[in-house]
Amino acid sequence: MERARDRSIQRIQDLLRQSGFYVSDAHGVRPSSFDLAARRDSLLLLIKVLKNIDTLSREEATRLAELGGLFPAIVLLIGETSGASELEPGVVYTRYEIPIIREETLADLVQKGVPPFLLSAPGGIFARIDGARLRSLREESGLSLGAMAQIAGVSRHSIQLYEEGGGAEVVVVQRVEAYFGEPVALPVDLLERRTAETPPSEGPEPGRSAPRSSDPLRANVFARLQGMGWDVVPTVRAPFDAFTRTPEDDRVREILLTAIGNLRTAQHRAEMLRELARVTEQHAMFVVADRVVRPSIDGLPVLSVHELARTRDRDELLDEIVEREGA
């Protein structure tokens, strides 16, 4: 099962790269809220891959949405089945407000620019109707609401709802589009940021204590960073331990993807964190308790806790990070 998921992740990674995305693979880190981060121009995607979408928990979905809000990024889940049923290509499913599609639907979207038009909801597969377009086509054809209702196989009231932008079952949409020979369904814009995916994250308030951690090393690093004036948002099930950023009112918004641990872990995650920082167009660093001999590992800046303690402010830390990125 895991090898099948690995193959799926590799196919999606290849697809995104062929479609002009820069891609970072985070699925080798356990556990991780997302498997791939991908950027094309200003569009940043965080992608989770599951064979059975029913295995997505509310807690995992919440963490994924929170990360999407922090970067910010569009969050997508790529799946194959729901229980024993195959997911349909061209249909958008949801779990806990996370949009879910098949690989084929992603390929149509990023390679051909063809968005899906169908939504799965309780009761079946639906499409959102372009109400103004439907009304215009009906009136141009001299059709009354009753005549249109007969063509669509629904009630007059349903036609009124469609013309107000309501959703219709896919069979109704097919009848209407077959009659006019033109589309009346609206595309599902998966690459448009939605409020539900971008919850406002709360950084530390002035004078508030640093985020707590049961791990003394993490607690120490969080306190040091906040003391320099950074907002520190701890993460769970992410390739990094904290989303560290300058305050909202800062003139220049800077972000540090901050990982914390030992040198062995830093060596294991260095390439992935460096690529993640490159793809998300942010900075990353790894803070360790060990004495640091080399300023970076595979281009990932590595600082000891003692070096962090000697750093006076945000600007000095950023200068040090940028210098070590090129070391």
N, C-alpha and C positions, 0 to 999 in steps of 0.2 A: 504493500500500500504506500509506504513512504517513498519507495523508489519510483512509483508511478507519479507521485506528487513532484518529486525532484525532476522527472522528465518534463512534466507540465510546466514547471517553473522555468526550465531551460528553454522550452519552446517559446514561452511568453517573452523571456529575456531576448531571444533571437529576433522575435517579431518586432519588439519595441526598437531594438537597435537598427533593424532594417528600415524602420519607419522614421528614423532620424532622431531617436531619443538617446540621451546619455543614460546609462543604467547602472545602478549599484545593487548588488545581490546581498541581502542581509539574512537569507533563510538558513545559512549555516550556523547562525548564532541562536542558541537555545536558552530560554524561550525568546521569541520575538513577535511583536504585534503585527509586523508586516514582513513580506518576503522580498519585495523589490521596491526601489525608489527610482523613478524615471523622470527626466526633464527634457522637454523640447521647447525651446524659446522660453517664454514665461510660464509655461504649463508644467506643474510638478504633480506627479502621481505617486501615491502610496498604494501598493497592490498586495493583497493577501490572496493566497491560493489554497482552496480546499476542494477535495473531491466531493464530499457531501456537505452542502451548505447548512444543514441542520446542526452540524457540530459547532457552529459559531455561537458562542455564549454571549449574553448581554454584557457581561463584564469585559470580554475581549472586544466587542463592538464599541463599547464606550471608550476604551483606551485607544483604539484605532482612530475613532472620530476626534478624540482630544489631540492626538498627534497631528492629524490633518489640520486642526485649527491652529496649532502652534506654528507650523512651518510658514504659511499655510499651504495645503496641498489638497488635491482631489483624491478621495479615498474610493477604491474599487475592490470588490471581492470577485475573483474568478472561480467559478465552480462548475461541476458536472452534473450532480444529482441532488435531488431533495427526497430523502428516503429511498425508495426503490424506483422513483421516476426520474427520467432524464430531463434536464433543463432544456428548454427550447431555444434554438438560435434566434436572435433578433428580439428577444423578450428580456425586459429588465425586471428582476425580482428584487425583493428587499427583505432584510432581516435587521431589526432594531435600527432602522433608517439608513443602513448601509446598502448602497446599490450593488446588485449582483448580476453578472452576465457570464456567458460562456466564452471560451477562447475565440470561437468563430465571430462572435459579436464584437469582441475587442479588435480583431483583425479588420473587420469591415470599418470600424470607427477610425482606427489610427492609420490604416493603409489606404483606404479608399475615401475616407471622409464621409462614410455613410452611417448615420446614427440609427439606433433602433427606434421603432415606432410603437412598440407594444409593451404593456405593463401587466405584470401578474398581480392580481388582487383576489381577495376572497370572492369566490363565485366564478372565476375564470380569467381569461385574457382580454384586456381592454386596450383601447387607444384613446388619447385625448383628441377631441375634435377641434379643428379650426372653425369656430362658430361663425365668424364673419365670412369666411370663405364658403361655408356651406350655405348660409343665407343668400350670399351673392349668386351662387350657382343655381339655387332653387328659384330665386326671383327672375334671373335671366332666362330660365327655362319656362317661366310662367306657371310654376307648380305651387299649388296651395299647400298648407301644412298637412292637410289630409292626404293629398296625392303623394307628397313626399313620404308620409308615414306608411302608405301602402307599398311603395317601392322598397323602403327599408325594412318593412315587416315589423314595425313597432307602432306605438301610439302617437297621436299628435303631441301629447305632452312631452314625450321623449324627444321628438324633433325640436321642440322649444328648448329643452334642456341642452341638446347638442349645440344649438345655435347660440347658447349662452356659454359654450365652452366646456360642457360636461363630457364625461367619458362614455364610450360606447363599446359594446362587445365586438370582438373582431369580426364576427360573421356579419354584423350590421355594417361595419365600415366597408367590408368587401362588397356588399350589395350596393352601397351608395357610390363607391368609387367605380364599380363596374358600370353603373348607369351613366355617370357623368364622364367617365374616361379620364378623370383627374383625381389627384390625391386630396383628401380632406382631413387626414390625420396629421397631428403635429408630431415632430420628432421629439424624442427624449434626449435632452441635452445633458449627457453625463459629465461633460467637461465644464459645466457651469457651476460655480461654487454656490452651495446651498447653505442657508443659515444653520440647518441642523447639523451640517458637517463642520461648522466653524464656530464652536462655542467660544465665547470670550474667555480666555484663560486668565486666572488671577495671579499676578505676581505678588511678591511680598510688599506689604505696605511699609512706609517709612517707620522705623523704630520697632517693627515687628521682628520676633525671633526668627532665626533661620529655619528652613524646613527640617523636620525631625527625621532621623533615621536610626534604626536599631544597630546599624553598623558604625562603630566609632570613626573609622576612616572616612566614610561618606559624610557623617555628621560634621566632621572637622572641615572637610573640603567645602561643604555647603556654607558653613559659617564664614570661612575665609572669603569665599566669593561674594557672599552678601555684604561682608564688611567692606569690600572694594566698591560696592554700589551696584552690583549685578542683581537682577531678578533671577531667582533660582526656582525652576519648576522640576521637581523630581519626576522621573518616568518609571513606569513598570512594564516589564516585558518589551523593552526596547533595546537596541544595540548599544545605547548609551544610558548613563545613569541620571543625567539631568539635562534639561533644556535651559541653558544659561544665556540670558539676553540683557541688553541695556534697557533701562526703563522706557515706558511708552513715550514720555515727553522728551527723550533724548533726540538731539538733532539728527544723528546718524544711528540707525538701528543695526546693531551688531549681535550676532548669535554665535555661541560656542556650544557645540555638541560635546558634552563633558562625560567622559568615561572614567571610572575609578576602580582601581584594583592593584594587582601586582604586575611585575614586569613580564611574567610568563603569559598572563592574560593579554597584556598589551601587545606582545608579539603575535599572539593568535588573532587578535582583532584589528591590527594596524592597517592592513591593506583595505579591509572592508570599511573601516571608519574613515580612512582617507578618501576612498571613492564616494562614500555617502556624503561627506562634506563637499566634495567636488560637484556631485550631481545636484545637491540642494543649494549650492552656491553659498555655503556657510563655512565657518571654521570648526575644527574639532581639536580636542586635546585629550590626553590620557594622563591622569594624576595617579602616582604610585607612592607607596610608603618607602620603597627601596631607594637606595642611592642611585642616581641617574648618571650613567657613564656617557651615553650618547644622547644628543638633544632631540633626536627623532628616530622613529622606527618606520622604515618604508615611507617616509614623508609625513608621518603622523607625529606632531609635537608631543613629547613626553616630559612631564615635570614631576619632580618629587614634591611631597608635602612641604618640605623645608624651603624649596625654591618658591613655592606658592606663597608661603608665609612671609617671605622677604619682598614679595611684590607689593608695591604701595597702592596702586589704583588700577582702574580698568584700562586706561591708555597704556600703561606700562605692561600689563599682561598681554594686551592685544599686540603690541610691538614685539614682545617676546615670542608669541605664537607665530606671527608672520615670519619672523626671522628663522624660527625652527622649521617652518614648513619648507623652506628652501635649503635646509641643511642636509 
